[in-house]
Amino acid sequence: MQELAYRIGILLSSYSQAINKQNKTTGSLFQQKTKAKILYEVNNGGRISYFEQCFHYIHQNPLVARMVKNLPDWPYSSYPDYTGLRNGTLCAKEIFYALTGLNSENIKNRTMEKIDEKILDKLF
């Protein structure tokens, strides 16, 4: 895991250098103390997808913050796109579905599930 995190750090650094060279700028592209996170873990023979949990967490935020009563009501969310309630074209839904094995119906159900605090601690 440490090796992978190191490689991701090198990739982010190389990316920053290339963008700075292209734009004739200097400095950091990312907020200070940005960290790469491993978004999956194999645990006791099962796989925990932090990527999927993070996806649901982000979509739950307006509901948890009581900014809306229903997830589809938040106009700035991609939730309606992923669940087939809106036909937006910004999200690469098919790629996401292929990477996660989820579909619009899974997302509707799983996004409403409470995320385990231990998983949130690993994400943040």
C-alpha positions as CSV (number, residue, x, y, z in Angstrom):
1,M,0.0,0.0,0.0
2,Q,2.8,2.4,0.8
3,E,4.4,1.8,-2.5
4,L,1.1,2.5,-4.3
5,A,0.7,5.8,-2.3
6,Y,4.2,6.8,-3.2
7,R,3.6,6.1,-6.9
8,I,0.4,8.2,-6.8
9,G,2.3,11.0,-5.1
10,I,4.9,10.9,-8.0
11,L,2.0,10.9,-10.5
12,L,0.4,14.0,-8.9
13,S,3.8,15.8,-8.8
14,S,4.5,14.9,-12.5
15,Y,1.0,16.1,-13.4
16,S,1.5,19.4,-11.6
17,Q,4.9,19.9,-13.3
18,A,3.4,19.2,-16.8
19,I,0.5,21.6,-16.3
20,N,2.8,24.3,-14.9
21,K,5.1,23.9,-17.9
22,Q,2.1,24.0,-20.4
23,N,0.7,27.2,-18.7
24,K,4.1,28.7,-18.0
25,T,3.2,28.9,-14.3
26,T,4.7,27.7,-11.1
27,G,3.4,26.4,-7.8
28,S,1.0,23.8,-6.5
29,L,-2.1,22.9,-8.4
30,F,-3.7,21.2,-5.4
31,Q,-4.7,22.4,-2.0
32,Q,-1.9,22.0,0.5
33,K,-1.8,18.7,2.4
34,T,-3.8,16.9,-0.3
35,K,-3.3,13.2,0.1
36,A,-3.9,10.3,-2.2
37,K,-6.2,7.7,-0.7
38,I,-6.5,4.1,-1.5
39,L,-10.2,3.6,-2.3
40,Y,-10.5,-0.1,-1.7
41,E,-9.2,-2.6,0.7
42,V,-9.3,-6.4,0.9
43,N,-10.4,-7.3,4.4
44,N,-10.9,-10.9,5.6
45,G,-11.4,-12.2,2.0
46,G,-13.9,-9.5,1.2
47,R,-13.4,-6.2,-0.6
48,I,-14.4,-2.9,1.0
49,S,-14.9,-0.2,-1.7
50,Y,-14.2,3.2,-0.1
51,F,-14.7,4.6,-3.6
52,E,-18.4,3.5,-3.5
53,Q,-18.8,4.6,0.1
54,C,-17.3,8.0,-0.8
55,F,-19.7,8.3,-3.8
56,H,-22.7,7.7,-1.5
57,Y,-21.3,10.0,1.2
58,I,-21.0,12.9,-1.2
59,H,-24.6,12.3,-2.5
60,Q,-26.0,12.1,1.0
61,N,-24.4,15.5,2.1
62,P,-27.4,17.8,1.1
63,L,-29.8,15.5,2.9
64,V,-27.7,15.1,6.0
65,A,-27.2,18.9,6.1
66,R,-31.0,19.2,5.8
67,M,-30.7,21.4,2.7
68,V,-33.3,19.2,1.0
69,K,-35.9,16.6,2.1
70,N,-35.2,14.3,-0.9
71,L,-31.9,13.6,-2.6
72,P,-33.2,14.3,-6.2
73,D,-34.2,17.8,-5.0
74,W,-30.6,19.0,-4.8
75,P,-30.0,20.6,-8.2
76,Y,-26.1,20.5,-7.9
77,S,-25.9,16.8,-7.4
78,S,-25.1,14.1,-9.9
79,Y,-27.4,11.7,-7.9
80,P,-30.4,12.2,-10.3
81,D,-28.1,11.4,-13.3
82,Y,-26.8,8.2,-11.8
83,T,-30.3,7.0,-10.8
84,G,-31.9,7.8,-14.1
85,L,-34.1,10.6,-12.8
86,R,-32.3,13.2,-15.0
87,N,-30.6,12.7,-18.3
88,G,-27.5,14.7,-17.7
89,T,-24.4,14.2,-19.8
90,L,-21.7,15.5,-17.5
91,C,-21.2,12.2,-15.7
92,A,-19.5,9.1,-17.3
93,K,-22.2,6.9,-15.9
94,E,-21.4,3.8,-17.9
95,I,-17.8,3.9,-16.9
96,F,-18.8,4.3,-13.2
97,Y,-21.3,1.4,-13.5
98,A,-18.6,-0.8,-15.1
99,L,-16.0,0.0,-12.4
100,T,-18.3,-0.5,-9.5
101,G,-20.8,-3.1,-10.7
102,L,-23.6,-0.8,-9.6
103,N,-26.6,0.3,-11.6
104,S,-29.2,3.1,-11.1
105,E,-31.4,0.9,-8.9
106,N,-28.5,-0.2,-6.7
107,I,-27.5,3.5,-6.3
108,K,-31.0,4.5,-5.3
109,N,-31.0,1.8,-2.5
110,R,-27.5,2.0,-1.3
111,T,-27.2,5.8,-1.2
112,M,-30.0,5.8,1.5
113,E,-28.0,3.4,3.7
114,K,-26.1,4.9,6.6
115,I,-22.3,4.8,6.1
116,D,-20.3,3.0,8.9
117,E,-18.3,5.5,11.0
118,K,-15.2,3.3,10.7
119,I,-15.4,3.6,6.9
120,L,-15.8,7.4,7.2
121,D,-12.7,7.5,9.5
122,K,-10.7,5.8,6.8
123,L,-11.9,8.1,4.1
124,F,-11.1,11.2,6.1
